Amino acid sequence: MLQIAVIREKREEVIKALTKRNFDATAIVDSVIALDEKRRATQVELDNILSESNKLSKDIGEMMKAGEKAKAEILKEKTTQLREKSKELAESVNGIAEELTLELYKLPNTPADIVPVGKTPEENLNVFEEGEVPKLHEGAMPHWDLIKKYDIIDFELGTKITAPGFPVYKGKGAKLQRALISYFLDKNTDAGYQEVQVPHLVNEASAYGTGQLPDKEGQMYHDAKDDLYLIPTAEVPVTNIYRDVILQESELPLMVTGYTPCFRREAGSWGAHVRGLNRLHQFDKVEIVRIEHPEKSHEALDGMVEHVKSILQELKLPYRILRLCGGDMGFASALTYDFEVFSTAQDRWLEISSVSNFETFQANRLKLRFKGKDGKTQLAHTLNGSSLALPRVLAGILENYQTPEGIVIPEVLRKYTGFDIIN
């Protein structure tokens, strides 16, 4: 969440910055400032009463030593009154603080200066494009027909077992899926990321820490009995490794990667844009997360973009990179680049990665800080990216690598699959 000090000291700048998201923050910002002033004034009153109470306690001790018991009893009565008052004020401070936090949760992150103005995905800025779109043979199919032809993914079986949006991968389809996960993890660890295996369920504090709650509550699967959430991305458990942690500056940057299944309740109407692997309730993804010094986070973001580019170059898939406009960015992001693969069979672009810098937004919720060389403690910057999300990468491979003889496996994956064609 945004820092109260920044909101208080730069009210106009914060409101103006959030207009780039088409978000009118005036009422919430003013509410935050008013609540913060009320909380601070109440805290001062509480501190004064506690100070007075402590002084009286010392005076009572002195009077008891001097044998002035009657005077001491009068002061004891006053300290009792002060304790009652301090209890009321402490409860008031806590109540105002909770109300203030709820207001802060409503404010999205302020976009970076280079984020383009816009309301819809059509206004995102295409900043890079690479790769040759293959010329497919006559009779080429979209992936939802290919998977039936070669019997490698079964959506009907997944519906029988669970519900729509939970596919079953079979045979060479399952091996290709596993090959992609291993390849992505190897690429990430070779680049210096430490691999971790994390829980697939998180508690409420973790979901709040990275900004999934309360913004995306409707998209997450929730177990009410244990009050746990199925993760929508490995970003949540991986970043929360560092919740309530104070690092040393010398420990930065921290670079972590992890594979997890991801669970999202988001549904879509039937149609080509959501058919097959284009939108699922459960899917696999390999994630990269970085904890950075604030002065180096945007340089790190550029490095993450280059890293994802190198993967797509090795897969030899045509792709483009979009800098998202203010209206299309995620709630917690200050700057996001989306990667899209071109699906020749579907004749459209498929999003396969988002790489984002959250600056201090998540770190402020997480209380993720580092101690600088000067001994001062400050918030770190957090970043994350898909490296990569599997369903649409798999869809792009199936569609772009299809031939009349079968689906050719990208050369870089063959040591993982053990076969070079699906036929």
C-alpha positions as CSV (number, residue, x, y, z in Angstrom):
1,M,0.0,0.0,0.0
2,L,1.0,3.6,-0.4
3,Q,3.0,5.1,2.5
4,I,1.0,7.5,4.7
5,A,3.9,10.0,4.8
6,V,4.0,10.2,1.0
7,I,0.2,10.7,0.9
8,R,0.3,13.4,3.6
9,E,3.3,15.3,2.1
10,K,2.5,14.9,-1.6
11,R,-1.3,14.9,-1.7
12,E,-1.7,16.6,-5.0
13,E,1.0,14.5,-6.7
14,V,-0.6,11.2,-5.5
15,I,-4.0,12.2,-6.7
16,K,-2.6,13.3,-10.1
17,A,-0.6,10.1,-10.5
18,L,-3.6,7.9,-9.9
19,T,-5.6,9.7,-12.5
20,K,-3.3,7.9,-15.0
21,R,-5.1,4.8,-13.8
22,N,-8.5,6.6,-14.4
23,F,-8.9,6.4,-10.6
24,D,-10.3,9.4,-8.7
25,A,-8.4,9.2,-5.4
26,T,-9.4,12.6,-3.9
27,A,-12.0,11.3,-1.4
28,I,-9.9,8.4,-0.2
29,V,-6.7,10.4,0.1
30,D,-8.5,13.1,2.1
31,S,-10.0,10.4,4.3
32,V,-6.6,8.9,4.8
33,I,-5.1,12.3,5.8
34,A,-8.0,13.1,8.2
35,L,-7.8,9.7,9.8
36,D,-4.0,10.0,10.1
37,E,-4.3,13.4,11.8
38,K,-6.9,12.0,14.2
39,R,-4.8,9.0,15.0
40,R,-1.7,11.1,15.6
41,A,-3.6,13.6,17.8
42,T,-5.1,10.7,19.8
43,Q,-1.7,9.1,20.2
44,V,-0.3,12.4,21.5
45,E,-3.1,12.6,24.0
46,L,-2.4,9.0,25.1
47,D,1.3,9.6,25.4
48,N,0.7,12.6,27.6
49,I,-1.6,10.7,29.9
50,L,0.8,7.8,30.1
51,S,3.6,10.2,30.9
52,E,1.6,11.9,33.6
53,S,0.6,8.5,35.0
54,N,4.2,7.5,35.2
55,K,5.2,10.7,37.0
56,L,2.4,10.3,39.5
57,S,3.5,6.7,40.2
58,K,7.0,8.0,41.1
59,D,5.5,10.7,43.2
60,I,3.3,8.1,45.1
61,G,6.5,6.1,45.8
62,E,8.2,9.2,47.2
63,M,5.2,10.1,49.4
64,M,5.0,6.5,50.7
65,K,8.6,6.6,51.7
66,A,8.1,10.0,53.4
67,G,5.1,8.6,55.3
68,E,2.6,10.9,53.5
69,K,0.1,8.0,53.0
70,A,-3.0,10.3,52.8
71,K,-1.6,12.4,50.0
72,A,-0.4,9.2,48.2
73,E,-4.0,7.8,48.3
74,I,-5.3,10.9,46.6
75,L,-2.8,10.5,43.8
76,K,-3.6,6.8,43.5
77,E,-7.2,7.6,42.8
78,K,-6.0,10.0,40.1
79,T,-3.8,7.4,38.5
80,T,-6.7,5.0,38.4
81,Q,-8.7,7.6,36.5
82,L,-5.7,8.1,34.1
83,R,-5.4,4.4,33.5
84,E,-9.1,4.2,32.5
85,K,-8.6,7.1,30.2
86,S,-5.5,5.7,28.7
87,K,-7.3,2.4,28.1
88,E,-10.1,4.2,26.2
89,L,-7.5,6.2,24.2
90,A,-5.5,3.1,23.3
91,E,-8.7,1.4,22.0
92,S,-9.5,4.5,20.1
93,V,-6.0,4.6,18.5
94,N,-6.3,1.0,17.5
95,G,-9.8,1.6,16.0
96,I,-8.6,4.6,14.0
97,A,-5.6,2.7,12.8
98,E,-7.7,-0.2,11.5
99,E,-10.0,2.3,9.8
100,L,-7.0,4.0,8.3
101,T,-5.6,0.7,7.0
102,L,-8.9,-0.2,5.3
103,E,-8.8,3.2,3.5
104,L,-5.2,2.6,2.4
105,Y,-6.1,-0.8,1.0
106,K,-8.5,1.0,-1.4
107,L,-5.7,2.9,-3.1
108,P,-3.8,1.3,-6.0
109,N,-0.1,1.9,-6.6
110,T,1.0,5.1,-8.3
111,P,2.2,4.4,-11.8
112,A,5.8,5.2,-12.8
113,D,6.4,8.2,-15.0
114,I,6.9,6.2,-18.2
115,V,3.6,4.3,-17.9
116,P,1.4,5.4,-20.8
117,V,-1.9,7.1,-20.3
118,G,-4.8,4.8,-21.4
119,K,-7.9,3.0,-20.3
120,T,-8.0,-0.2,-22.3
121,P,-5.5,-2.9,-23.5
122,E,-5.7,-1.4,-27.0
123,E,-3.8,1.6,-25.6
124,N,-0.8,-0.4,-24.3
125,L,2.5,0.6,-25.9
126,N,4.2,-2.0,-28.1
127,V,7.9,-1.5,-27.2
128,F,9.5,-4.6,-28.8
129,E,8.7,-7.3,-31.3
130,E,10.8,-10.2,-32.5
131,G,10.5,-13.6,-34.3
132,E,9.1,-14.7,-37.6
133,V,5.5,-15.8,-37.8
134,P,5.6,-19.3,-39.4
135,K,3.6,-20.1,-42.5
136,L,1.4,-23.0,-41.6
137,H,0.3,-25.8,-43.9
138,E,-3.2,-25.9,-45.3
139,G,-5.6,-27.4,-42.8
140,A,-3.6,-26.1,-39.7
141,M,-5.6,-26.3,-36.5
142,P,-6.0,-24.3,-33.3
143,H,-4.6,-26.1,-30.3
144,W,-8.0,-27.3,-29.0
145,D,-8.4,-29.4,-32.1
146,L,-4.7,-30.5,-32.1
147,I,-4.9,-31.8,-28.5
148,K,-7.9,-34.0,-29.5
149,K,-6.2,-35.2,-32.7
150,Y,-3.1,-36.3,-30.8
151,D,-4.9,-37.2,-27.5
152,I,-2.5,-35.2,-25.3
153,I,-4.9,-33.1,-23.1
154,D,-8.4,-34.1,-22.1
155,F,-10.8,-31.3,-21.0
156,E,-13.8,-33.6,-20.8
157,L,-12.0,-35.9,-18.3
158,G,-11.0,-32.8,-16.2
159,T,-14.6,-31.7,-16.1
160,K,-15.6,-35.2,-15.0
161,I,-13.1,-35.2,-12.2
162,T,-13.4,-31.6,-11.1
163,A,-15.1,-29.0,-13.3
164,P,-14.5,-27.1,-16.6
165,G,-11.1,-25.3,-16.6
166,F,-9.2,-28.2,-14.9
167,P,-7.6,-30.1,-17.8
168,V,-5.9,-33.5,-17.6
169,Y,-2.5,-33.7,-19.5
170,K,-1.8,-37.1,-21.0
171,G,1.2,-39.0,-22.5
172,K,3.4,-36.7,-24.6
173,G,1.3,-33.7,-23.5
174,A,2.1,-34.4,-19.8
175,K,5.8,-34.9,-20.7
176,L,5.9,-31.6,-22.7
177,Q,4.3,-29.8,-19.8
178,R,7.0,-31.2,-17.4
179,A,9.7,-30.4,-19.9
180,L,8.7,-26.8,-20.0
181,I,8.7,-26.5,-16.2
182,S,12.1,-28.1,-15.9
183,Y,13.5,-25.9,-18.7
184,F,12.1,-22.7,-17.2
185,L,13.5,-23.5,-13.8
186,D,16.9,-24.4,-15.2
187,K,17.0,-21.1,-17.2
188,N,16.1,-19.2,-14.0
189,T,18.6,-20.9,-11.7
190,D,21.4,-20.5,-14.4
191,A,20.6,-16.8,-14.3
192,G,21.2,-16.7,-10.5
193,Y,17.8,-17.3,-9.1
194,Q,17.5,-19.6,-6.1
195,E,14.9,-22.3,-6.6
196,V,12.3,-22.8,-3.8
197,Q,9.3,-25.1,-3.3
198,V,6.5,-23.3,-1.5
199,P,3.0,-24.1,-0.1
200,H,0.1,-23.9,-2.5
201,L,-2.2,-22.5,0.2
202,V,-1.5,-19.2,2.0
203,N,-3.1,-17.5,5.0
204,E,-4.9,-14.2,4.9
205,A,-1.8,-12.2,6.0
206,S,0.1,-13.5,3.0
207,A,-2.7,-12.6,0.6
208,Y,-2.9,-9.1,2.0
209,G,0.9,-8.8,1.9
210,T,1.3,-9.0,-1.8
211,G,-2.0,-7.2,-2.6
212,Q,-4.2,-10.1,-3.7
213,L,-6.6,-9.1,-0.8
214,P,-8.8,-7.3,-0.8
215,D,-8.5,-6.4,-4.5
216,K,-8.8,-9.9,-5.9
217,E,-10.9,-11.6,-3.3
218,G,-13.4,-12.8,-5.8
219,Q,-10.8,-14.5,-8.0
220,M,-9.3,-16.6,-5.2
221,Y,-10.4,-20.1,-4.0
222,H,-11.0,-19.9,-0.3
223,D,-11.2,-22.6,2.3
224,A,-13.5,-21.0,4.9
225,K,-13.0,-23.7,7.5
226,D,-9.2,-23.2,7.8
227,D,-9.3,-19.6,6.4
228,L,-6.7,-20.4,3.7
229,Y,-6.5,-19.4,0.1
230,L,-5.3,-21.4,-2.9
231,I,-2.5,-19.4,-4.5
232,P,-3.3,-17.5,-7.8
233,T,0.5,-17.3,-8.5
234,A,3.8,-18.3,-6.8
235,E,4.4,-14.6,-6.3
236,V,2.3,-14.7,-3.1
237,P,4.1,-17.4,-1.1
238,V,7.5,-16.6,-2.5
239,T,7.4,-12.9,-1.7
240,N,5.9,-13.6,1.7
241,I,9.1,-15.5,2.6
242,Y,10.4,-12.0,3.4
243,R,7.3,-10.7,5.3
244,D,8.3,-8.9,8.6
245,V,12.0,-9.2,7.7
246,I,14.8,-6.6,8.0
247,L,17.6,-7.4,5.6
248,Q,21.1,-6.0,5.4
249,E,21.8,-4.0,2.3
250,S,24.7,-6.4,1.5
251,E,22.1,-9.2,1.1
252,L,20.4,-7.4,-1.8
253,P,19.4,-8.3,-4.4
254,L,17.5,-11.5,-3.5
255,M,16.5,-13.5,-6.5
256,V,14.1,-16.5,-6.1
257,T,12.3,-18.8,-8.6
258,G,9.6,-21.3,-8.0
259,Y,7.2,-23.6,-9.8
260,T,3.6,-23.9,-8.6
261,P,0.2,-24.7,-9.9
262,C,-2.0,-21.6,-9.9
263,F,-5.7,-21.4,-9.1
264,R,-8.1,-18.7,-10.3
265,R,-11.8,-18.6,-10.2
266,E,-12.0,-16.2,-13.1
267,A,-14.4,-17.5,-15.7
268,G,-15.0,-16.6,-19.3
269,S,-17.8,-16.9,-21.8
270,W,-17.4,-19.6,-24.4
271,G,-15.5,-18.5,-27.5
272,A,-12.2,-18.6,-29.2
273,H,-10.6,-16.2,-26.8
274,V,-11.3,-18.5,-23.8
275,R,-11.3,-21.9,-25.5
276,G,-8.8,-24.7,-24.7
277,L,-5.7,-23.5,-22.9
278,N,-6.5,-19.8,-23.3
279,R,-8.2,-19.5,-19.9
280,L,-8.1,-22.1,-17.1
281,H,-9.0,-22.3,-13.4
282,Q,-5.8,-24.4,-12.7
283,F,-2.6,-23.9,-14.6
284,D,1.1,-24.2,-14.1
285,K,3.6,-21.3,-13.9
286,V,7.2,-20.7,-13.1
287,E,7.8,-17.4,-11.3
288,I,10.7,-15.2,-10.6
289,V,10.8,-12.7,-7.7
290,R,13.4,-10.1,-6.8
291,I,13.9,-8.0,-3.7
292,E,15.9,-5.0,-4.7
293,H,17.5,-1.8,-3.4
294,P,15.2,1.1,-4.5
295,E,17.9,2.7,-6.5
296,K,18.4,-0.5,-8.6
297,S,14.9,-1.9,-9.0
298,H,14.1,-0.4,-12.4
299,E,17.5,-1.6,-13.8
300,A,16.5,-5.0,-12.3
301,L,13.2,-4.9,-14.1
302,D,15.0,-4.3,-17.4
303,G,17.1,-7.4,-16.6
304,M,14.0,-9.5,-15.9
305,V,12.6,-8.4,-19.3
306,E,15.8,-9.4,-21.1
307,H,15.7,-12.8,-19.2
308,V,12.2,-13.6,-20.4
309,K,13.2,-12.5,-23.9
310,S,16.1,-15.0,-23.9
311,I,13.6,-17.9,-23.1
312,L,11.3,-17.0,-26.0
313,Q,14.3,-16.6,-28.3
314,E,15.4,-20.1,-27.5
315,L,11.8,-21.4,-27.9
316,K,11.8,-19.6,-31.3
317,L,8.3,-18.2,-30.8
318,P,7.3,-14.9,-32.3
319,Y,6.6,-12.5,-29.5
320,R,6.1,-8.9,-28.6
321,I,6.5,-6.8,-25.4
322,L,3.9,-4.3,-24.3
323,R,4.3,-1.5,-21.7
324,L,0.9,-1.5,-20.0
325,C,-1.1,1.7,-19.8
326,G,-2.4,3.0,-16.5
327,G,-5.9,1.6,-17.0
328,D,-4.6,-1.9,-17.8
329,M,-2.0,-2.3,-15.0
330,G,-2.5,-4.5,-12.0
331,F,-3.6,-2.9,-8.7
332,A,-0.2,-3.3,-7.0
333,S,2.1,-2.5,-9.9
334,A,4.1,0.7,-10.6
335,L,5.2,-0.5,-14.0
336,T,4.4,-3.7,-16.0
337,Y,5.6,-5.2,-19.2
338,D,3.4,-7.9,-20.8
339,F,4.9,-10.6,-23.1
340,E,2.6,-12.0,-25.8
341,V,3.2,-14.9,-28.2
342,F,1.6,-14.8,-31.6
343,S,-0.6,-17.8,-32.3
344,T,-0.6,-18.3,-36.0
345,A,-3.5,-20.8,-35.9
346,Q,-5.7,-18.4,-33.9
347,D,-4.3,-15.4,-35.7
348,R,-3.9,-13.4,-32.4
349,W,-1.6,-12.6,-29.6
350,L,-1.6,-14.6,-26.4
351,E,-0.4,-13.1,-23.1
352,I,2.2,-15.4,-21.6
353,S,4.1,-13.3,-19.0
354,S,3.8,-10.1,-16.9
355,V,6.9,-8.6,-15.5
356,S,6.3,-5.9,-12.9
357,N,8.0,-3.5,-10.4
358,F,5.9,-2.9,-7.4
359,E,8.4,-0.5,-5.9
360,T,7.5,-0.1,-2.1
361,F,3.8,-0.9,-2.5
362,Q,4.1,-4.6,-1.5
363,A,7.0,-4.0,0.9
364,N,5.0,-1.5,2.9
365,R,2.3,-4.1,3.5
366,L,4.8,-6.8,4.1
367,K,7.0,-4.7,6.4
368,L,9.9,-5.8,4.2
369,R,12.8,-3.6,5.0
370,F,16.6,-3.4,4.8
371,K,19.2,-1.6,6.8
372,G,21.5,0.6,4.7
373,K,25.2,1.2,5.2
374,D,24.3,4.3,7.1
375,G,22.4,2.2,9.6
376,K,19.0,3.6,8.6
377,T,16.1,1.2,7.8
378,Q,14.0,1.7,4.7
379,L,11.5,-0.2,2.6
380,A,12.9,-2.5,-0.1
381,H,11.4,-2.8,-3.7
382,T,9.8,-6.0,-4.9
383,L,9.5,-7.3,-8.4
384,N,8.1,-10.4,-10.0
385,G,7.5,-12.0,-13.4
386,S,6.2,-15.0,-15.1
387,S,9.0,-17.1,-16.4
388,L,6.8,-18.4,-17.8
389,A,3.1,-19.2,-17.6
390,L,2.6,-22.6,-19.3
391,P,-0.8,-22.8,-20.9
392,R,-0.5,-20.2,-23.6
393,V,3.2,-21.0,-24.2
394,L,2.1,-24.6,-24.7
395,A,-0.7,-23.4,-27.0
396,G,1.8,-21.3,-29.0
397,I,4.1,-24.3,-29.4
398,L,1.4,-26.7,-30.5
399,E,0.0,-24.2,-33.0
400,N,3.2,-22.7,-34.4
401,Y,5.2,-25.9,-34.5
402,Q,2.5,-28.1,-36.2
403,T,3.2,-29.8,-39.5
404,P,1.3,-32.3,-41.6
405,E,3.4,-35.0,-39.9
406,G,2.8,-33.9,-36.3
407,I,3.9,-31.2,-33.8
408,V,7.6,-30.7,-33.8
409,I,9.2,-30.1,-30.4
410,P,11.4,-27.0,-30.1
411,E,15.0,-28.0,-30.2
412,V,15.8,-26.6,-26.7
413,L,13.2,-28.8,-25.1
414,R,14.2,-32.2,-26.7
415,K,16.7,-33.1,-24.0
416,Y,13.8,-32.7,-21.5
417,T,11.1,-34.5,-23.5
418,G,13.1,-37.4,-24.9
419,F,11.2,-37.1,-28.2
420,D,11.2,-34.6,-31.0
421,I,7.7,-34.9,-32.4
422,I,4.1,-35.5,-31.3
423,N,2.4,-37.6,-33.9
